[in-house]
Amino acid sequence: MSILNIEDKDPFADGKLSSAVGGGGDELIHIRIQQRNGRKTLTTVQGIHEKFDKKKIVKYCKKEFACNGTVVQHPEYGEVIQLTGDQRNHIYEFLLQVGFCTKDQLKLHGF
C-alpha cells in the first residue's frame, strides 16, 4: 500500500518534511463523524498539514474504502476531507500506516 506524490514539491524549499508530518508537530488530526439524514453519516478529517495534497489522499481513500469523498474549504479549520459513511477506523489505520502522524497525534471522535 504505497502512495506516491501525496505532497506538493516546492523546488525552492529546504526539503525539510519533518515539520509537515503530523500537522506541524503539536497539532492533532481530528477524525469526526457527522449524522446526516436517517442512517447516513459523513466522516471528516481535519488537521492534515497543508504540504500534503489532500485531493490525492481523497482519491486514494475513495478507491480503497469504496466510498465517495471530497475536500471542502472550512472557514475556521481550512481544508477538511469529507468521506461518505463511517470511515473512522479505515482512515485512522491509513494515516498511521502511511506515516502522516503517530497514535498520540490522532484524535478519534464519534458516538
Phi, psi and omega in degrees: 000080179248141179242127181254148174059047179266003178233150177283132179260124175254117183294342181260002180282164180287345180086013179271110181260349185297330178284342181274337183286135178078024177072024176101015176096287185277335186285150179261155171258119183260129176247117184236161173237138179239138177277130174262224179264136180069232180266004183284138179228165181224129178259130179241142178237120184231137175114002176288134185302147184291347178289337180273142180279103184292330179295323177288326176296315180296319180299317178293315181296321179300319181285318185285322185263358181055054179219177175257159181193165180202169174250124184245140177272113179261137184296330183262321187260357181082217180281129181236135177273132176240130177234140180282145180086177179272093183251020185301311182292322179297311183290328177298310179294322180298313181296324177288318184293320181284332177099023176293329184199176175258174182298324182283352177264356178258137177235116183260118181253163174148180183260000000 
